Amino acid sequence: MTNSGEVHQTKLPASPLELFVDPDARRSTTRSIYRQLREAIASGRVSVGDRLPPTRELATQLGVSRHTITTVYDQLVAEGYLGGRRGGGTFVNPASPRRSTARPLSDVSPPAAHFDVPPRFDLRPGAPDPGLFPTVVWRRCMATALLRAPRAYGDPGGLLELRETIAHWINRSRGLEPTADQIVVTSGAQQAIDLTIRLLVKPGDIVAVEEPGYAPVRQLCAAFGADVRAVPVDAEGLMVERIPTGARLVYTTPAHQFPSGVVMSLPRRLALLEFAERHDAFVIEDDYDSEYRHVARPLEPLQRLDRNERVIYVDTFSKTLSPALRLGFAVVPHPFLDQFLALRQLCDWQPAEPQQTAMSHFIADGHLGRHLRRTRKVYSERHRVVTEFLSGAVQSGSLRGFTPTCAGLHITAVLPDGADEEDVRSRAEEAGVAIGAFASCWQADNPPPGLVIGFGSIPDGDLPSALDALSLVLTR
Ligand SMILES: Cc1ncc(COP(=O)(O)O)c(C=O)c1O
């Protein structure tokens, strides 16, 4: 990023394309370069097979960090515009979407897994600590599951024994009262959300999502051709009065809003249910991490308050155990349960059987309860340490603020006005600290600069050093 105030401009080799970096648009440098390149490829101004400059070279030419260019290239690779990233250069993909057919997904940062070298300190949100995974017990449950050879194709909703176990579990933990047949075991929460969107949304339908919110769902809705509308979140959660009246589906994270951490108030919950009933809309309640509650009691889930079968409740084992298991579930209202199951069967027939059997034993034999009691203590302590660190940073002026949270494995902080989020994350990365992007949580073009700080996956012993390193970056 330039400090001189001039606009940086560069021409890609063997093409008439010019890229610009306007220093006045400091917060959106990555998006701006991404859009210029994407537009150039989609419109054919850069030809198929053209080689793009190496990331380091382009970064130097434009006066931005190499991280910015890597982020842009990775995003365009993920969307199919570019190919051949590793080692041999980056080329415009022969199969890259051209303008006539291109409907690129909305702007999100590339998935966290795009780090070539794992960061020294991982403060990205989304994952629990692999060191806390109950490997020995899980191995035993898997061994028991494999005492019997896996059977053939089965129920698209999952194994009955697991569905019964989950129904019983969420009755105790969340007060829901589903019948076992309403539980559909899925490949993580994401598949449950995917199936719900396919079932309920036609191209052009309005889907309301939280702003800021969980980017993969916003992207998924856009990929289905939905008209995605960002609805602001305030201290009481999703601002129901701002949902467009024509919305067909509302996606929300009421127990612990992602990423802000606010809890949706009871009046808002009731207003949302009333909205859904009045406007013939449906609600996805994504309860992705409420098992990790550090303070206060949880409010009743929306689905428990719902009298009109408008809420699809979605939950996952990605936070409590591991995202690598790819196990989650939906509690599907009866009126469209059969269609939901039929669609699931068309997509991938059923969940993997041995994992389901293992999970069923794991929960029924009390291991999940024990695991949660053990890990809650660990994460609550990390939550305390990070909260204390953020309070100090706000007091010293290196952060503008943060929303104190009562649950989950991440906290979102807001940087001082005028700060460049991309620059802060890039400098943190250079110092060995990977942090979650706040900008990617927004549909709006110029979001406030912030950081999403995860404390799930970093081992306890590393947390103080990671925060020390982050503190240096924030005060520089
Ligand atoms: C808001 C939200 N929903 C759902 C998920 C979990 O997705 P999955 O169960 O597909 O791993 C995440 C993971 O980071 C999340 O942040």
The ligand as an ORCA input file, in Angstrom:
! r2SCAN-3c Opt
* xyz 0 1
  C     -22.037    -19.804     11.090
  C     -21.568    -21.176     10.769
  N     -22.457    -22.104     10.420
  C     -22.067    -23.370     10.177
  C     -20.750    -23.748     10.267
  C     -20.329    -25.196     10.205
  O     -20.350    -25.746      9.034
  P     -20.128    -27.321      8.861
  O     -20.979    -28.042      9.844
  O     -20.586    -27.529      7.465
  O     -18.685    -27.628      9.070
  C     -19.787    -22.804     10.554
  C     -18.373    -23.175     10.548
  O     -17.469    -22.406     10.647
  C     -20.207    -21.500     10.843
  O     -19.303    -20.571     11.218
*
